[in-house]
Amino acid sequence: MTYFINYYCSMIIKSINNVLKNFKKELTKKLIKKALDRHDIILSKRQNKALKKLLEKDKNFLTIDEYKKKFKIAYETARTDLNQLVDIRLLQKVKIGKKFIYKLNKVENIISNTKSEKMD
């Protein structure tokens, strides 16, 4: 009987964690969309796809090379697209070694940045 109770409790905890994780992802998507709409910012198809990929996966960062390979574009185009997402504060640019990674900004930071100043 104890094994059943332990197993059942662990399954409930895992389910609750999965629901919370999915809820946070969906809420993040809606808040980002609302912030972009509020400031009339239109992202390119590539930027939308990259942002969607970052929000759906557990990996919360992207490199220029990954972006370049995924969309089959030049290095400068990839860098420009990602830097535009940094400019509107959806991503953070972090230097690791000689390379930069583009990390998804925390939802709290995105919301506070869009409330405090207009995104250009």
C-alpha positions in Angstrom: 0.0 0.0 0.0 2.8 2.4 0.8 4.4 1.9 -2.6 1.2 2.7 -4.3 0.8 5.9 -2.3 4.4 7.0 -3.0 4.0 6.3 -6.7 0.7 8.1 -6.9 2.0 11.1 -5.0 5.1 11.3 -7.2 2.9 11.1 -10.3 0.7 13.9 -9.0 3.8 16.1 -8.3 5.2 15.5 -11.8 1.9 16.3 -13.4 1.6 19.6 -11.4 5.1 20.5 -12.4 4.4 19.9 -16.1 1.2 21.9 -15.9 3.0 24.8 -14.3 5.8 24.6 -16.8 3.3 24.7 -19.8 1.3 27.5 -18.2 4.5 29.6 -17.8 5.4 29.1 -21.4 1.9 30.0 -22.7 1.8 33.0 -20.4 5.2 34.1 -21.6 4.1 33.9 -25.2 0.9 35.9 -24.6 2.8 38.6 -22.6 5.4 39.0 -25.3 2.8 39.2 -28.0 0.9 41.8 -26.0 4.0 43.9 -25.4 4.9 43.8 -29.1 1.3 44.7 -30.1 1.1 47.5 -27.6 4.2 49.2 -29.1 3.4 48.3 -32.8 6.5 46.2 -33.2 6.4 43.7 -36.1 8.9 40.9 -36.2 10.1 39.2 -39.3 9.0 35.6 -40.0 12.5 34.4 -39.0 12.4 36.3 -35.8 9.0 35.0 -34.9 10.1 31.4 -35.6 13.2 31.8 -33.6 11.3 33.3 -30.7 8.7 30.6 -30.8 11.5 27.9 -30.8 13.1 29.5 -27.8 9.8 29.6 -25.9 8.8 26.0 -26.7 12.1 24.3 -26.0 13.9 24.0 -22.6 17.0 25.5 -24.2 16.7 29.3 -23.7 19.6 30.5 -25.8 20.5 30.7 -29.5 23.8 31.3 -31.3 24.3 33.2 -34.5 25.5 30.0 -36.2 22.4 28.0 -35.1 20.2 30.8 -36.4 22.2 31.0 -39.7 21.9 27.3 -40.3 18.2 27.0 -39.4 17.2 29.7 -41.8 19.9 29.3 -44.4 21.0 33.0 -44.3 24.2 34.9 -44.2 26.0 35.5 -40.9 25.4 39.3 -41.0 21.7 38.8 -41.6 21.5 36.4 -38.7 23.4 38.8 -36.5 21.2 41.7 -37.5 18.0 39.8 -36.8 19.2 38.7 -33.3 20.5 42.1 -32.4 17.1 43.6 -33.3 15.6 41.2 -30.8 18.1 42.5 -28.2 17.3 46.1 -29.0 13.6 45.5 -28.2 14.7 43.6 -25.1 13.3 40.2 -25.9 16.8 38.7 -25.9 20.0 39.3 -24.0 23.3 39.3 -25.7 25.9 37.4 -23.5 29.5 36.9 -24.4 30.9 33.4 -23.6 34.5 33.1 -24.6 34.9 34.6 -28.1 31.3 34.0 -29.1 28.0 35.7 -28.3 24.9 33.8 -27.3 21.4 35.3 -27.4 19.5 34.3 -24.3 15.8 34.7 -23.8 15.1 37.6 -21.4 13.1 36.8 -18.3 9.4 37.6 -18.6 9.6 39.9 -15.6 12.3 42.0 -17.4 10.4 42.1 -20.6 7.3 43.4 -18.9 9.1 45.9 -16.8 11.1 47.2 -19.8 8.0 47.7 -21.9 6.2 49.4 -19.0 9.0 51.8 -18.2 9.9 53.0 -21.6 8.7 52.7 -25.2 10.4 50.1 -27.2 12.0 51.4 -30.4 
